[in-house]
Amino acid sequence: MNELFSALAAQIQSAQNILLLCHISPDGDTCGSALALRRALVSLDKKVAVCCEQPVPQIYRTLCGAGSVVVPDALRGQTFDLALSVDVSDEERMGTCAPLFHAAKYTAQIDHHGTNPGYAQLNLIRSPLSATGVLAAELIDALSVAFDREIAECLYVAVATDTGNFKQANTDVESLSLAARCVQYGFDVAAICRRVFDLRPACQIRLFAAALSSLEISCGGALATLAVSAEDFARCGASPEYTEGIVNLAFNIEGVRIAAFLSQRENKIKVSLRSTAPYDVAAVAARFGGGGHTLAAGCTLDTTLDQAREAITAACRMALCEQGETWTDS
């Protein structure tokens, strides 16, 4: 792993134009990690672009550099010395950024998803690991760039969001150590946590209500599913970025071992999955071409919402059965 960090640092040092690429439906880890790296690379006098198919979600827009993130069309025709994807578990999750990535003279990635197939020329993947933010911090250290308040805040958001504010099973020594290191730089932790984890616009609360109205609990209480349709988005005045956290409404029900949240995005259904050990939702997601972590994964289905819910429910039931679960309800 140290050799990979050294090799990636050397590629960065030799590059002049660098593209940092976030995944579709950007979350705190991809945004925070990429923006921390952006600030570090700018300090090395690199020309840096950060690209994502969708805008940075509102709750992360106060992070340093968030306003500089562009959509792929803004970079059309450009070729970069180095393209570095950040927390992007497979090529499909690049979305429309993929052509920019593949057009670069050299490609690399940093990621913490165990299902990552290693699609770049240099693949710095560590799993299990709480967040890609940990790898971003180690890369910044490998570049001999000192942390500052802005880098620290970005990295704190990266590890805090991917660990559910340090309360999920993936919370590890690395995430807690990095968080403690970041806090030393004096940003307002309480304000960050309130903005990222607590404050919600009214349209998002209405979307939460729509999701809860769809709640189905089965398998003797072990499986809970939620869904929102395109009509729900329109009625609530909410965009897809406001689905973040909805899966936890199902997952936090007492007795639930696997939770699934389905949201309709144009003609596709995006699925978020959560589980408690030993139930492997990465394997469930893989059945539909997705992936992720053992306890947190996702996939996309090209079907109707009802058909997707039926298929995901059946796959989750199978995952429960494989671990010896039995129940009497249908």
Phi, psi and chi 1 to 4 in degrees:
 res  aa     phi    psi   chi1   chi2   chi3   chi4
   1 MET       -  -40.5 -173.3   61.1   70.4      -
   2 ASN   -60.1  -37.1  -72.1  -22.3      -      -
   3 GLU   -64.7  -37.1  -68.1  178.8   -1.7      -
   4 LEU   -66.5  -42.6  -73.3  173.3      -      -
   5 PHE   -60.5  -44.0  -84.5  111.0      -      -
   6 SER   -63.0  -41.9  -63.1      -      -      -
   7 ALA   -65.6  -41.8      -      -      -      -
   8 LEU   -68.4  -40.4 -178.9   51.5      -      -
   9 ALA   -60.5  -38.8      -      -      -      -
  10 ALA   -66.0  -40.7      -      -      -      -
  11 GLN   -62.1  -41.1  -71.3  -69.1  -24.9      -
  12 ILE   -65.3  -43.1  -71.3  170.8      -      -
  13 GLN   -63.4  -33.9  -66.1  -71.9    4.9      -
  14 SER   -84.5  -14.1   64.4      -      -      -
  15 ALA   -87.7  149.1      -      -      -      -
  16 GLN  -106.2  -43.2  -70.1  -58.1  -48.2      -
  17 ASN  -108.6  117.7  -60.8  -53.3      -      -
  18 ILE  -123.2  132.6  -60.6  174.1      -      -
  19 LEU  -105.6  126.0  172.2   66.9      -      -
  20 LEU  -105.5  129.2  -59.8  175.6      -      -
  21 LEU  -119.9  126.5 -169.9  151.1      -      -
  22 CYS   -98.3  160.6  -60.8      -      -      -
  23 HIS   -84.9  161.8   61.8   65.8      -      -
  24 ILE   -60.6  157.0   58.7  173.8      -      -
  25 SER    48.9   59.4  -57.6      -      -      -
  26 PRO   -59.9  139.1   23.2  -34.1      -      -
  27 ASP  -115.7 -172.3   58.8   11.8      -      -
  28 GLY   -67.8  -30.6      -      -      -      -
  29 ASP   -71.9  -49.8 -166.0   15.9      -      -
  30 THR   -65.3  -40.7 -165.5      -      -      -
  31 CYS   -69.8  -51.1  -69.0      -      -      -
  32 GLY   -62.5  -42.5      -      -      -      -
  33 SER   -65.8  -46.3  -60.8      -      -      -
  34 ALA   -64.8  -40.1      -      -      -      -
  35 LEU   -72.3  -33.2  -68.2  173.2      -      -
  36 ALA   -64.1  -44.4      -      -      -      -
  37 LEU   -65.6  -38.5  -74.5  168.5      -      -
  38 ARG   -57.0  -48.9  172.8 -166.7  172.5  -85.0
  39 ARG   -63.2  -39.7 -176.1  164.5  177.0   83.7
  40 ALA   -64.4  -42.8      -      -      -      -
  41 LEU   -70.8  -36.1  -62.6 -179.6      -      -
  42 VAL   -62.1  -35.7  167.7      -      -      -
  43 SER   -66.6  -18.6   75.7      -      -      -
  44 LEU   -93.9   12.7  -64.7  174.0      -      -
  45 ASP    65.3   31.1  -65.4  -36.1      -      -
  46 LYS   -89.0  148.6  -56.4  -62.0 -179.4 -178.4
  47 LYS   -87.5  116.7 -175.8  177.9  179.1 -178.4
  48 VAL  -123.7  134.3 -175.4      -      -      -
  49 ALA  -121.3  138.1      -      -      -      -
  50 VAL  -113.4  127.6 -176.1      -      -      -
  51 CYS  -127.6  141.0 -172.7      -      -      -
  52 CYS  -150.9  146.1 -174.6      -      -      -
  53 GLU   -62.9  -35.8 -176.8  176.2  -75.9      -
  54 GLN  -113.3  159.7  -69.6   99.6   15.8      -
  55 PRO   -63.6  157.1  -19.3   31.4      -      -
  56 VAL   -63.0  129.9  173.3      -      -      -
  57 PRO   -56.4  150.2  -27.6   36.8      -      -
  58 GLN   -52.9  -39.5 -175.9   68.0   36.8      -
  59 ILE   -69.9  -11.9   56.2  176.6      -      -
  60 TYR  -110.1    4.9  -51.7  125.1      -      -
  61 ARG   -76.9   -8.9  -71.9 -179.0 -167.5  167.8
  62 THR   -87.3   -5.7   60.1      -      -      -
  63 LEU   -68.0  146.0  -66.1  177.9      -      -
  64 CYS   -58.1  124.5  179.0      -      -      -
  65 GLY    90.4   -3.7      -      -      -      -
  66 ALA   -60.0  -34.1      -      -      -      -
  67 GLY   -70.7  -12.5      -      -      -      -
  68 SER   -91.3   -8.0   69.0      -      -      -
  69 VAL   -68.8  132.0  178.9      -      -      -
  70 VAL  -121.2  160.6  -63.1      -      -      -
  71 VAL   -84.7  160.7  -64.3      -      -      -
  72 PRO   -55.4  -36.1  -25.8   34.3      -      -
  73 ASP   -59.6  -28.4  -79.9  -10.3      -      -
  74 ALA   -69.3  -17.2      -      -      -      -
  75 LEU  -113.4   10.3  -58.7  174.9      -      -
  76 ARG   -55.9  132.7 -176.7  176.1  -63.9  174.2
  77 GLY    88.6   -8.7      -      -      -      -
  78 GLN   -86.9  147.4  -64.5 -170.5   38.8      -
  79 THR  -123.1  131.1  -59.2      -      -      -
  80 PHE  -105.5  149.2  -67.5   85.9      -      -
  81 ASP   -65.3  -35.5  -62.3  -32.8      -      -
  82 LEU  -143.7  131.6  169.7   65.1      -      -
  83 ALA  -114.0  123.5      -      -      -      -
  84 LEU  -121.1  111.4  173.5   61.9      -      -
  85 SER   -84.4  144.4   64.4      -      -      -
  86 VAL  -125.6  108.9 -178.5      -      -      -
  87 ASP    69.9   29.2 -165.6   47.4      -      -
  88 VAL  -104.6  106.2 -176.7      -      -      -
  89 SER   -74.9  -20.7   59.3      -      -      -
  90 ASP  -159.2  167.3   58.8   61.4      -      -
  91 GLU   -62.9  -32.7  -67.1  179.6   79.9      -
  92 GLU   -61.5  -32.3 -175.7  175.9  -17.3      -
  93 ARG   -77.6   -1.7  -73.7 -173.1   60.4   74.2
  94 MET   -73.4  -24.1  -65.9 -177.6 -168.6      -
  95 GLY    62.5 -137.8      -      -      -      -
  96 THR   -78.9    2.3   52.1      -      -      -
  97 CYS   -79.5  -14.0  -64.0      -      -      -
  98 ALA   -55.7  -44.0      -      -      -      -
  99 PRO   -59.9  -36.2  -26.9   36.6      -      -
 100 LEU   -65.1  -40.6  -72.9  166.9      -      -
 101 PHE   -61.6  -50.1 -178.5   83.3      -      -
 102 HIS   -72.8  -20.2  -68.5  -61.7      -      -
 103 ALA   -80.7  -12.6      -      -      -      -
 104 ALA   -67.1  154.9      -      -      -      -
 105 LYS   -68.1  -29.8  -63.9  175.3 -176.4  176.1
 106 TYR  -145.4  140.9 -167.8   84.9      -      -
 107 THR  -120.4  143.6   62.0      -      -      -
 108 ALA  -148.8  165.8      -      -      -      -
 109 GLN  -150.5  152.2   65.6  158.8  -41.4      -
 110 ILE  -124.2  134.0   59.6  170.3      -      -
 111 ASP  -162.1  160.4 -172.8   38.8      -      -
 112 HIS  -125.8   15.7   70.7  131.1      -      -
 113 HIS   -89.8  126.6  -65.6   91.1      -      -
 114 GLY   -65.9  -20.3      -      -      -      -
 115 THR   -89.6    0.2   57.0      -      -      -
 116 ASN   -61.6  125.9 -169.0  -53.5      -      -
 117 PRO   -82.3   -5.6   31.7  -35.9      -      -
 118 GLY    76.8   65.6      -      -      -      -
 119 TYR   -91.0   -7.0   50.9   79.6      -      -
 120 ALA   -98.9  173.4      -      -      -      -
 121 GLN   -70.2  -34.9  -70.2  170.9  -90.0      -
 122 LEU  -124.4  119.6 -168.8  157.0      -      -
 123 ASN  -116.6  105.4  -59.6  -76.0      -      -
 124 LEU  -101.2   91.8 -154.1  166.0      -      -
 125 ILE  -122.0  128.9  -56.1  166.0      -      -
 126 ARG  -131.5  121.5 -173.4 -168.9  -58.4  164.6
 127 SER  -148.4  136.0 -178.9      -      -      -
 128 PRO   -76.8  146.7   28.3  -35.1      -      -
 129 LEU  -161.0  143.0 -177.5   68.0      -      -
 130 SER   -60.5  -43.7   55.0      -      -      -
 131 ALA  -158.3  151.7      -      -      -      -
 132 THR   -65.1  -23.0  -63.4      -      -      -
 133 GLY   -54.5  -32.7      -      -      -      -
 134 VAL   -63.6  -43.0  173.2      -      -      -
 135 LEU   -67.8  -37.6  -61.1  176.4      -      -
 136 ALA   -61.1  -41.6      -      -      -      -
 137 ALA   -63.1  -42.3      -      -      -      -
 138 GLU   -67.1  -34.2  -66.6 -178.5   20.2      -
 139 LEU   -68.4  -41.1  179.1   55.9      -      -
 140 ILE   -60.7  -41.1  -69.0  169.3      -      -
 141 ASP   -63.4  -40.8  -72.6  -20.6      -      -
 142 ALA   -64.2  -25.4      -      -      -      -
 143 LEU   -86.1   -1.6  -68.3  166.3      -      -
 144 SER    60.6   34.9  -61.2      -      -      -
 145 VAL   -97.6  128.2  173.9      -      -      -
 146 ALA   -75.7  141.5      -      -      -      -
 147 PHE   -62.9  149.9  -84.2   29.3      -      -
 148 ASP  -132.9 -176.7   60.3   13.2      -      -
 149 ARG   -60.7  -39.9  177.9  172.3  175.1  163.1
 150 GLU   -69.7  -43.8  -71.8   74.2   19.3      -
 151 ILE   -61.9  -44.1  -72.4  174.6      -      -
 152 ALA   -61.8  -41.9      -      -      -      -
 153 GLU   -64.8  -42.8 -176.2  174.1   -2.6      -
 154 CYS   -61.2  -45.2  -70.7      -      -      -
 155 LEU   -69.2  -34.9  -68.5  175.2      -      -
 156 TYR   -61.3  -45.4 -175.7   90.0      -      -
 157 VAL   -61.4  -39.6  166.9      -      -      -
 158 ALA   -58.6  -50.5      -      -      -      -
 159 VAL   -78.8  -31.7  -64.1      -      -      -
 160 ALA   -67.2  -42.2      -      -      -      -
 161 THR   -70.6  -39.7   52.2      -      -      -
 162 ASP   -76.8   -8.1 -113.4   30.5      -      -
 163 THR  -110.2   10.0   58.2      -      -      -
 164 GLY    62.3   44.8      -      -      -      -
 165 ASN    60.3   41.5 -150.1   10.2      -      -
 166 PHE    64.9   35.0  -51.4  103.9      -      -
 167 LYS  -125.1   -1.0   63.8 -177.3 -179.5 -177.9
 168 GLN   -89.6  168.3  -66.4  174.2 -180.0      -
 169 ALA   -65.3  -21.4      -      -      -      -
 170 ASN   -84.0   -1.0   65.7  -33.3      -      -
 171 THR   -61.7  123.6  -56.9      -      -      -
 172 ASP  -132.1  178.6   53.8   21.6      -      -
 173 VAL   -59.2  -40.5  170.8      -      -      -
 174 GLU   -62.6  -43.6  -72.4   87.6   -9.9      -
 175 SER   -68.4  -41.9   60.0      -      -      -
 176 LEU   -67.9  -39.3  -66.8  170.7      -      -
 177 SER   -65.0  -42.9  -63.2      -      -      -
 178 LEU   -66.1  -40.9  177.6   56.1      -      -
 179 ALA   -59.7  -44.7      -      -      -      -
 180 ALA   -62.7  -40.6      -      -      -      -
 181 ARG   -62.6  -42.8  178.2 -176.8  176.6 -173.6
 182 CYS   -66.5  -39.9  -69.9      -      -      -
 183 VAL   -60.0  -27.0  168.1      -      -      -
 184 GLN   -61.0  -16.6  -62.5  177.9   69.3      -
 185 TYR   -89.5    3.7  -70.8   86.2      -      -
 186 GLY    87.3   12.2      -      -      -      -
 187 PHE   -76.5  165.6   56.5   85.0      -      -
 188 ASP   -85.2   96.5 -168.9  -24.7      -      -
 189 VAL   -62.2  -43.0  175.3      -      -      -
 190 ALA   -61.5  -41.6      -      -      -      -
 191 ALA   -65.8  -40.3      -      -      -      -
 192 ILE   -62.4  -47.9  -71.6  173.7      -      -
 193 CYS   -64.6  -37.7  -70.3      -      -      -
 194 ARG   -65.6  -43.7  176.6  163.2  168.0   74.6
 195 ARG   -66.0  -43.7 -177.7  178.3   72.8 -114.3
 196 VAL   -80.9  -38.3  171.2      -      -      -
 197 PHE  -107.4  -19.3  -63.8  105.6      -      -
 198 ASP  -115.7  -49.4  -62.3  -27.3      -      -
 199 LEU   -69.3  132.4  -69.1  179.0      -      -
 200 ARG  -141.4  137.4  -64.3  -69.1 -179.2  -95.5
 201 PRO   -69.6  157.9   25.0  -33.0      -      -
 202 ALA   -58.0  -36.9      -      -      -      -
 203 CYS   -63.1  -32.7   64.9      -      -      -
 204 GLN   -71.9  -38.6 -172.1  171.5   22.0      -
 205 ILE   -63.5  -38.9  -60.7  -57.9      -      -
 206 ARG   -64.2  -36.9  -72.8 -167.9  -72.3  -91.7
 207 LEU   -67.2  -39.4 -166.8   66.2      -      -
 208 PHE   -57.7  -43.0  -80.2   23.9      -      -
 209 ALA   -63.7  -40.7      -      -      -      -
 210 ALA   -63.0  -41.7      -      -      -      -
 211 ALA   -63.6  -45.2      -      -      -      -
 212 LEU   -63.8  -30.8  -75.3  170.9      -      -
 213 SER   -68.1  -17.0   70.6      -      -      -
 214 SER   -96.2    2.0   75.0      -      -      -
 215 LEU   -56.0  129.4  175.7   66.2      -      -
 216 GLU  -127.6  128.7  -66.7 -179.9    1.3      -
 217 ILE  -116.8  129.1  -59.6  175.7      -      -
 218 SER  -142.8 -171.9   59.5      -      -      -
 219 CYS    55.3   44.8  -57.4      -      -      -
 220 GLY    65.2   24.3      -      -      -      -
 221 GLY    92.9    1.0      -      -      -      -
 222 ALA   -84.0  -20.5      -      -      -      -
 223 LEU  -123.4  130.0  173.2   62.0      -      -
 224 ALA  -129.6  135.1      -      -      -      -
 225 THR  -128.8  146.7   63.8      -      -      -
 226 LEU  -131.2  156.6  -60.8  167.4      -      -
 227 ALA  -153.4  145.6      -      -      -      -
 228 VAL  -129.5  140.8  -68.3      -      -      -
 229 SER   -98.6  172.3   64.8      -      -      -
 230 ALA   -60.6  -35.3      -      -      -      -
 231 GLU   -65.2  -36.5  -69.4   76.4   13.5      -
 232 ASP   -63.3  -44.2  -69.8  -34.7      -      -
 233 PHE   -57.6  -46.3  -79.6  112.5      -      -
 234 ALA   -66.2  -44.4      -      -      -      -
 235 ARG   -64.4  -36.6  178.2  170.5   48.2   81.5
 236 CYS   -85.2  -12.3  -63.3      -      -      -
 237 GLY    69.1   31.9      -      -      -      -
 238 ALA  -112.7  148.0      -      -      -      -
 239 SER  -100.1  166.6   61.2      -      -      -
 240 PRO   -57.8  -26.1  -29.9   37.3      -      -
 241 GLU   -61.7  -21.9   75.9  173.0   79.0      -
 242 TYR   -84.7    7.1  -66.6  127.0      -      -
 243 THR   -83.3  -11.3   59.4      -      -      -
 244 GLU   -58.5  128.0 -173.0  166.4  -10.4      -
 245 GLY    94.9  -13.3      -      -      -      -
 246 ILE   -64.3  -36.9  -70.5 -177.4      -      -
 247 VAL   -57.6  -29.1   67.8      -      -      -
 248 ASN   -70.8  -21.0  -67.4  -36.3      -      -
 249 LEU   -61.6  -34.5  -61.3  175.8      -      -
 250 ALA   -83.8  -41.3      -      -      -      -
 251 PHE   -66.2  -27.8 -171.8   50.4      -      -
 252 ASN   -86.8    5.9  -69.5  -23.2      -      -
 253 ILE   -75.1  130.6  -62.9  171.2      -      -
 254 GLU   -58.1  131.6 -172.1  171.1    2.9      -
 255 GLY    94.5  -16.1      -      -      -      -
 256 VAL   -74.1  130.9  167.8      -      -      -
 257 ARG  -107.1  -30.3  -63.2  170.2  178.4   81.9
 258 ILE  -131.8  134.0  -62.2  179.3      -      -
 259 ALA  -125.6  144.2      -      -      -      -
 260 ALA  -134.2  136.5      -      -      -      -
 261 PHE  -124.8  127.6  167.7   59.2      -      -
 262 LEU  -116.3  132.5  -62.0   85.3      -      -
 263 SER  -131.1  136.7   60.3      -      -      -
 264 GLN   -86.6  120.2 -170.4  172.7   33.4      -
 265 ARG  -119.9  101.2  -45.4  -75.6 -179.3   88.3
 266 GLU    55.2 -113.9  -62.4  178.1  -12.2      -
 267 ASN  -103.0   14.4  -63.9  -37.9      -      -
 268 LYS  -126.5  158.6  -63.6 -176.0 -177.2  -64.3
 269 ILE  -116.7  117.4  -49.6  -60.3      -      -
 270 LYS   -90.9  133.3 -176.0  178.0 -175.8  -61.3
 271 VAL  -121.0  129.9 -176.8      -      -      -
 272 SER  -113.1  134.1  -63.9      -      -      -
 273 LEU  -125.1  141.3  -62.4  159.1      -      -
 274 ARG  -136.0  150.8  -61.7  -69.4 -175.4  -87.6
 275 SER  -153.3  164.8   67.5      -      -      -
 276 THR  -101.8  153.9   58.9      -      -      -
 277 ALA   -61.8  141.3      -      -      -      -
 278 PRO  -102.4   23.7   38.2  -36.1      -      -
 279 TYR   -82.2  123.1  -52.5   98.1      -      -
 280 ASP   -97.8   97.7 -175.1   -3.9      -      -
 281 VAL   -82.8  -14.5  -72.1      -      -      -
 282 ALA   -63.3  -37.6      -      -      -      -
 283 ALA   -67.0  -37.2      -      -      -      -
 284 VAL   -62.2  -48.6  173.2      -      -      -
 285 ALA   -61.7  -37.2      -      -      -      -
 286 ALA   -62.6  -28.1      -      -      -      -
 287 ARG   -61.8  -22.7  -69.6  168.1   57.4   93.0
 288 PHE  -115.9   20.4  -56.5   96.4      -      -
 289 GLY    84.1   10.6      -      -      -      -
 290 GLY  -102.4 -159.8      -      -      -      -
 291 GLY  -180.0 -161.3      -      -      -      -
 292 GLY   138.8 -137.5      -      -      -      -
 293 HIS  -106.8  165.5  -54.9  -70.3      -      -
 294 THR   -56.8  -41.3  -58.3      -      -      -
 295 LEU  -103.2   -1.8  -54.2 -177.5      -      -
 296 ALA  -153.5  116.7      -      -      -      -
 297 ALA  -149.6  178.5      -      -      -      -
 298 GLY  -162.0  167.1      -      -      -      -
 299 CYS  -160.2  172.4   56.6      -      -      -
 300 THR  -130.4  132.0  -58.3      -      -      -
 301 LEU  -114.2  139.3  -80.2   68.6      -      -
 302 ASP  -100.1   75.7 -171.7    6.4      -      -
 303 THR  -159.1 -173.2 -177.4      -      -      -
 304 THR   -78.7  163.6   68.2      -      -      -
 305 LEU   -63.6  -43.5 -175.0   58.3      -      -
 306 ASP   -64.0  -42.9  -72.2  -18.1      -      -
 307 GLN   -65.2  -40.4  -70.5  169.8  -24.2      -
 308 ALA   -64.3  -42.7      -      -      -      -
 309 ARG   -62.9  -40.9 -169.1  166.3 -167.9  168.4
 310 GLU   -63.5  -44.2 -177.5  178.1  -10.2      -
 311 ALA   -66.9  -44.0      -      -      -      -
 312 ILE   -66.0  -41.4  -69.6  -66.0      -      -
 313 THR   -60.3  -43.5  -63.1      -      -      -
 314 ALA   -63.4  -41.9      -      -      -      -
 315 ALA   -67.3  -37.9      -      -      -      -
 316 CYS   -68.5  -39.2  -69.4      -      -      -
 317 ARG   -59.7  -41.4  -72.4  169.7   63.5   92.4
 318 MET   -63.1  -41.4 -176.6  178.9  -61.0      -
 319 ALA   -62.0  -37.3      -      -      -      -
 320 LEU   -68.0  -43.9  -70.2  165.7      -      -
 321 CYS   -62.3  -37.2  -71.1      -      -      -
 322 GLU   -63.5  -20.7  -72.4  170.9   -8.8      -
 323 GLN  -100.9   13.9  -65.7  -62.8  -31.2      -
 324 GLY    86.8   10.8      -      -      -      -
 325 GLU   -70.3  140.7  -70.6  -76.1  -17.9      -
 326 THR  -133.9  154.6   59.6      -      -      -
 327 TRP  -159.4  169.5   54.2   86.5      -      -
 328 THR  -109.6  -16.4   56.3      -      -      -
 329 ASP   -79.2  167.6   62.7  -56.5      -      -
 330 SER   -79.6      -   58.6      -      -      -
